Amino acid sequence: MKVKLISKTALDKNYLLELMKEASEEDKKFLATIQDSEALIAYTARVSSANQKNPQYKKLLKYCMEHGHWSIFEMVDATVEIETTLPIATQILRHRSFSFQQLSRRYSSDGVEFEEIKPRRQDTKNRQNSINDLHDSDKLFFKQAQESINQVSEVYYNQAISRGIAKESARFLLPQTTTTKLYMKGSLRSFIHYLKVRNNDSTQKEHREIAQLVQKELKKAFPLIGEICEW
């Protein structure tokens, strides 16, 4: 599994030049930072304030988050690239406040890869939970089963393609461990909610690991927000 931040909202350069023309020397200190997405959030949040170019905005972001003024966090978007298995991609796609683009095996037969999944024991009291205490023999069985299924599936998949069978048909021969790539684009507000939900212990371990990687990427891109959210 892999996660990369590939884009985030930035202020248009021509708009910034216009602001610079009219700005005082004090205002220019803030405008020098406004290409940073967190400063842009603060700038748009203060649209009704005469103090819109105040370079001090950490307290503002913290106040808005603590008091549920979520709309300001919708002013900036981010896009992450995610590589994961088909079942986890399906879970991610359920977050409907995001926009997605996903690799489709209907069009591409290149680079088929599989991700090894570590098995866990089913919790008999909570069907959303699994417990990492399987015997080594059961882990070995599961590992060998995956390897066998992956090998056989890949052979038959490639044979189907070589016979001229349509990719959209041949893809049904591939197992759930097949990896896929998707782009996930949404507002910072959506990502804050996503991480709150998917960092929870009730989330499947493999998805939780993806959420942790998303969090790591966003923390680098939005350090103040990460600090406020305690990421």
C-alpha positions in Angstrom: 0.0 0.0 0.0 1.2 3.5 -0.8 -0.2 7.0 -0.4 1.2 10.3 -1.9 -0.1 13.8 -1.7 -0.1 15.0 -5.3 -1.8 18.4 -5.1 -3.4 21.0 -2.8 -5.2 24.3 -3.4 -3.0 27.3 -4.1 -3.8 31.0 -4.6 -3.9 32.2 -8.2 -0.6 34.1 -8.9 -2.4 36.9 -10.8 -4.8 37.4 -7.9 -1.8 37.6 -5.6 -0.1 40.2 -7.7 -3.3 42.3 -7.6 -3.4 42.1 -3.8 0.3 43.0 -3.6 -0.3 46.2 -5.6 -2.8 47.5 -3.1 -1.1 46.2 0.1 0.7 48.0 2.8 4.1 46.9 3.9 2.5 45.2 6.9 0.0 43.4 4.8 2.7 42.2 2.5 4.1 40.1 5.3 1.0 38.1 5.3 0.7 38.0 1.5 4.2 36.5 1.4 2.8 33.5 3.1 -0.6 33.2 1.4 0.6 30.7 -1.1 0.5 28.3 1.8 -2.9 26.6 1.9 -3.4 27.3 5.7 -2.9 31.0 5.2 -5.4 30.9 2.3 -8.0 29.3 4.6 -7.5 32.1 7.1 -7.7 34.8 4.4 -11.0 33.5 3.1 -12.3 33.0 6.6 -11.8 36.7 7.4 -13.7 37.9 4.3 -16.0 39.9 6.6 -13.1 41.4 8.6 -11.1 44.6 8.0 -8.2 42.6 9.4 -8.2 40.1 6.5 -4.5 40.1 6.0 -3.5 39.4 9.6 -0.5 37.1 9.6 -1.5 35.5 12.9 -4.1 32.9 12.1 -3.3 29.7 14.1 -5.7 30.8 16.9 -8.4 31.5 14.3 -8.1 28.0 12.7 -8.2 26.4 16.2 -11.2 28.5 17.3 -13.2 27.6 14.1 -12.4 23.9 14.5 -13.3 23.8 18.2 -16.6 25.7 17.6 -17.7 23.8 14.6 -17.2 26.5 12.0 -16.3 23.9 9.4 -17.1 25.8 6.2 -13.7 27.6 6.3 -12.0 24.2 5.8 -13.9 23.7 2.6 -11.9 26.5 0.9 -8.9 24.3 0.3 -8.8 20.9 -1.4 -6.1 18.2 -1.5 -5.7 15.2 -3.8 -3.9 12.0 -2.7 -2.9 9.0 -4.8 -3.6 5.7 -3.1 -2.5 2.2 -4.0 -4.4 -0.5 -2.2 -6.4 -3.7 -2.7 -9.8 -3.9 -4.3 -11.8 -4.4 -1.1 -10.1 -1.5 0.7 -10.6 0.7 -2.4 -14.3 -0.1 -2.2 -14.4 1.0 1.4 -12.7 4.3 0.5 -15.1 5.0 -2.3 -18.0 5.0 0.2 -16.8 8.4 1.4 -19.1 10.3 -1.0 -17.9 13.8 -0.1 -14.8 13.1 -2.1 -14.3 12.9 -5.9 -12.5 9.8 -7.2 -10.7 8.5 -10.3 -9.7 4.8 -10.1 -7.6 2.5 -12.3 -10.0 0.3 -14.3 -9.1 -3.1 -15.5 -11.7 -2.7 -18.1 -9.2 -0.6 -20.0 -5.8 -1.7 -18.7 -4.2 -5.1 -18.4 -0.7 -3.8 -17.6 1.1 -4.2 -14.3 -1.1 -6.6 -12.4 0.2 -6.9 -8.8 -1.0 -8.5 -5.6 -0.7 -7.4 -2.0 0.0 -9.9 0.7 -2.6 -9.8 3.4 -1.8 -10.9 7.0 -4.7 -13.0 8.4 -6.3 -12.4 11.8 -8.9 -14.4 13.8 -12.5 -13.5 13.6 -13.8 -11.8 16.8 -16.9 -13.9 17.8 -18.5 -10.9 19.7 -17.9 -8.1 17.3 -18.1 -8.8 13.6 -16.3 -5.6 12.8 -13.3 -6.7 14.7 -10.5 -9.2 14.2 -7.8 -10.4 16.6 -4.1 -10.9 15.8 -3.5 -14.2 17.6 -3.7 -16.8 14.9 -1.4 -19.8 15.2 1.6 -19.8 13.0 0.3 -22.8 11.1 -2.9 -20.9 10.2 -0.8 -17.9 9.0 1.3 -20.2 6.8 -1.8 -21.8 5.4 -3.3 -18.4 4.5 0.0 -17.2 3.0 0.4 -20.2 0.8 -3.3 -20.0 -0.2 -2.8 -16.4 -1.4 0.3 -17.3 -3.3 -1.4 -20.2 -5.0 -4.5 -18.2 -5.9 -2.5 -15.3 -7.2 -0.3 -17.4 -9.4 -3.2 -19.4 -10.9 -5.3 -16.2 -11.4 -2.5 -14.4 -13.1 -1.8 -17.3 -15.5 -5.4 -17.6 -16.5 -5.9 -13.8 -16.7 -2.9 -13.5 -19.1 -4.1 -16.4 -21.1 -7.6 -14.8 -21.4 -6.1 -11.6 -22.6 -3.9 -13.4 -25.2 -7.0 -15.2 -26.5 -8.6 -11.8 -27.2 -11.0 -12.0 -24.3 -12.1 -8.5 -23.4 -10.3 -6.9 -20.5 -13.7 -6.2 -18.9 -14.3 -9.9 -18.8 -10.9 -11.2 -18.0 -10.6 -9.0 -14.9 -13.2 -11.2 -13.2 -10.4 -13.9 -13.0 -8.4 -11.7 -10.6 -8.6 -12.1 -6.8 -9.4 -9.6 -4.1 -5.7 -9.2 -3.3 -5.2 -7.4 -6.7 -4.0 -3.9 -6.2 -5.5 -0.8 -7.7 -4.7 2.9 -7.8 -7.1 5.7 -7.1 -7.0 9.5 -6.8 -9.0 10.9 -3.9 -9.8 14.6 -4.0 -11.7 16.5 -1.4 -11.8 19.5 0.9 -9.7 19.7 4.0 -13.0 19.4 5.9 -13.7 16.1 4.3 -10.2 14.8 5.0 -10.5 15.8 8.7 -13.8 13.8 8.9 -12.3 10.9 7.0 -9.3 10.6 9.3 -11.5 10.8 12.4 -13.6 7.9 11.1 -10.9 5.7 9.6 -8.3 6.1 12.4 -10.9 4.5 14.7 -10.3 0.9 15.9 -13.6 -0.2 14.4 -12.0 0.4 10.9 -10.5 -2.7 9.2 -6.7 -2.8 9.9 -5.7 -2.5 6.2 -7.9 0.6 5.7 -6.7 2.1 9.0 -3.1 1.8 7.7 -4.1 3.7 4.6 -5.7 6.4 6.7 -2.5 6.7 8.7 -0.5 7.2 5.6 -3.0 9.8 4.4 -2.7 11.6 7.7 1.1 11.5 7.4 1.0 13.2 4.0 -1.5 15.8 5.1 0.4 16.6 8.3 3.4 17.6 6.1 1.2 19.7 3.9 -0.9 21.3 6.6 1.2 21.4 9.8 -0.9 23.8 11.7 -4.1 21.8 11.0 -2.3 18.7 12.0 -1.2 20.2 15.3 -4.7 21.5 16.0 -6.3 18.1 15.1 -3.5 16.3 17.1 -2.6 14.2 14.1 
